[in-house]
């Protein structure tokens, strides 16, 4: 395990590579983005938007999946005011929302003046799938990722909306598996094939656990069906430089507020991933598996966009990286019907002993970030 010399991401991050010069693939792709002709890409999308504008029978030119977070609020703002379209917003209702999450979503929809479709998959099915995914593969969010991508595609099909606008390609921004179509054309059509779906087949995960008739929103429609209906999915991050901190400033103008009590345990910022309560523990499991989690991602993002130095990042990450997301731990246990013993029994299975050792009774990483 080693760390990128420009940001603080480790070589253990899935999909990330660190070259001989010590710089990781995520930093290299950010560097490459500096040579992109962004004006040309803006015009490209603007022209496409003009070609679809006003043609949908229900009046919706594009579909924007939103959570009420800073980036999705920005996407909605951008499609409406920069590209001049009439967007329909769609939200996949999370399991346990935070007050900030509820307020920010309501604010962005009302202040931006758009219609919102809410897809709320039945809670007992989702809870069962999440529990199975935690117990079997240590990845409780697995089913949820499927719902997000599949339900958005189903909504686009239902209203025949020609354009679905996703935010950033996390593979490009944070390092990870990136599809060629995403790099070359900004297409998000391979979303369903991305690395979130590879640990275990969904059907194997849920076999015998849930009624198949409750899974409509978990099944992504065939890509060919979307193509036949001329539905295009894009990453907005392909068409403009993606800077979450700038999006925060725009979102604030439309009522967005960060977490009032400050950053959650293990976080260094208070304005990302604040809508719901179950993802923190999910994300923290990466610390056991790969030796990094939220603070490494957040700090690296701030470094590559020149908001903090690497030195500063190292200090801030080291201060919080061993923290446990205790704020929502009870919610996590209760939702998945687990007791603490069961949780730790499963979680410890995923601690990578090549990365961890016990010092004075505390688990510590063998390769510290410096
Ligand atoms: Zn890097």
Boltz pocket constraint, residues with backbone or C-beta under 6 A from the ligand:
constraints:
  - pocket:
      binder: B
      contacts: [[A, 4], [A, 5], [A, 6], [A, 7], [A, 8], [A, 9], [A, 23], [A, 24], [A, 25], [A, 26], [A, 27], [A, 28]]
      max_distance: 6.0
